[in-house]
Amino acid sequence: MPFRPASARHLPLLQPVLEVGPLDPLPPWPVADVGPWLALSGALTAAEVGAAVARIAAYNHLDDSSPWPGGDDPLTAVLPVAAAGPEPGALVVPGGLRLADPATGARVDPGCCSDLNEWREWYGIPAGASPDLGHDPDPWVEHRPGGTIRVWADEQGGSWVDVPVDELTRLVDGVQVDLAGFLRALRSWAEDVVPAGADALVASLDRHLRVSGPAARARP
């Protein structure tokens, strides 16, 4: 299950989400019909993990009409992701953090062109930072009096979600827990679908998502 703080019923929900569009052509493995957002956690089914891997691979290495490399060979199809270089930007994971208030139904999704790899930038918000949350719409962070962070769905207004500043770090820590769970689900999927590439695939996404290690307060 996705991470929930002990006082979750009083707090918004912060989740790592992947932007998942239609997959055409389909990859050489089963995928679930999901979207437009897929919350990443250890609770994903194998078909949902397959959809996540396909989306990341397609976003980084395919245009709208190119076939999957290797045809029907899953290992060849995932190798570009598994072999992505370590430098920032070598592998983009389209998505970000979704903030939702179950009590009001308000929700702030990542904007276009946001990168889930940047999730740790949320650790800087209590100190005054305003991370890039994407565009069209243009979500943004407002630092309000009284120790409240308000995250708006769009710079033109619209819905918003408030978070107590002293709880935000704990919520972002929960994102790391969810992403660690996703990597475990990914390993299980990879050992079944692409066993020869499982270690490299998991290590690549772990490196680019910056999951392992202590919950550092933003990129060094």
Disulfide bonds with the S-S distance in Angstrom:
none
